[in-house]
Amino acid sequence: MKKHHHHEPDDASLFKQRSLSQIQFKKTLEKVLKISLFIIALLMLAAVIFVYTIG
């Protein structure tokens, strides 16, 4: 009788699951980093404008 792999996941399905979660994590991290860099760029721009207008 054949085992159902949804009860006891084999190595291949574990690998696939880990790969998918890793890909999802990388996408999320990339998004967070892009947003962070964008915010830093805006803050630097604001600082430069502030210094040029006040100073």
N, C-alpha and C positions, 0 to 999 in steps of 0.2 A: 504494500500500500504506500502511496506517495504522501509525503508530508505537505501540509499547506504552509506556504512560506509566510503567511500573515500571522501565524501563531509563533513560529520560531524563525525570525529573519536570518537568511544566509548571508555570507560575506559580501556577495555582490549587491544585494539590496541594502545592506548597511553602508557599503561604500557609496552607493547612489544617493542614499539619504544624506550622508555626511557631505557629499559634493554639492548637493542642492542647497543645503543649509549654509555651506561655506560661500557659495555664489551669492545667496541672498544677503549674507552678512557683508560681503565685499561691496555689493551694490549700495547697501544702507550706509556703510562707512564712507564710500565715495561721495554719496549725496551730502552727508554731514560735513565732510571736509570741504566740498565745494561751497556750501552755504557759509561755513566758517570763514573761508578765504574771501568770499564776497563781502561779508560783514567787516572783516579786517580792512579790505580795500576801501570800503565806504568810510570807515572811521579815519583812515589815513587821509583820504580825500578831504573829509571835513576838517581835519587838523591842519592840512596845508592851506585850505581856504581861510580858516580861522587866523592862522599866522600871517597870511598875506594881507587880510583885511584889517586886522587889529595892529599887527606889528608893522 
